[in-house]
């Protein structure tokens, strides 16, 4: 069984492609969404699809 391309797990894994500090991205997303699954997944998707990446050390502000 393969996960959907936009599933939360795959989107979270793709955060690593956006930033070396992906844990800060993850923390910022969870803080913004309060851990709500739908909102978290949507914000992950927006981050992954964004044309730019967060500057190092400014991930929280970028989100």
C-alpha positions in Angstrom: 0.0 0.0 0.0 1.4 3.4 -1.0 0.6 6.7 0.7 -1.2 9.4 -1.3 1.1 12.1 -2.7 -0.4 14.8 -0.5 -0.8 12.7 2.7 0.4 14.4 5.9 3.2 11.9 6.4 4.7 12.5 2.9 4.2 16.2 3.2 6.0 16.2 6.5 8.9 14.3 5.0 9.1 16.8 2.1 9.7 19.6 4.7 13.3 18.2 4.8 13.6 19.2 1.2 12.7 22.8 2.1 15.0 23.4 5.0 17.8 21.8 6.9 16.0 23.0 10.0 12.8 21.2 9.1 12.1 20.5 12.8 11.7 24.2 13.3 9.3 24.3 10.3 7.3 21.4 11.8 7.2 23.1 15.2 6.0 26.4 13.7 3.3 24.6 11.7 2.0 22.8 14.7 2.0 26.0 16.8 0.0 27.8 14.1 -2.5 25.0 13.6 -2.8 23.8 17.2 -2.2 20.3 15.8 -5.5 20.3 13.8 -4.9 17.5 11.2 -6.6 19.2 8.3 -5.0 22.6 8.9 -1.6 21.1 9.5 -1.8 19.1 6.3 -2.9 22.2 4.3 -0.1 24.3 5.7 2.5 21.6 5.0 1.2 21.5 1.4 1.5 25.2 1.1 5.1 25.2 2.4 6.1 22.3 0.2 4.6 24.0 -2.9 6.1 27.5 -2.1 8.5 28.7 -4.7 11.0 29.8 -2.1 12.5 28.3 1.0 12.8 29.8 4.5 16.1 31.5 5.3 18.2 29.5 7.8 17.3 30.5 11.3 14.1 32.3 10.2 11.9 29.3 9.6 9.3 30.4 12.2 8.9 33.9 10.8 8.7 32.5 7.2 5.8 30.2 8.2 
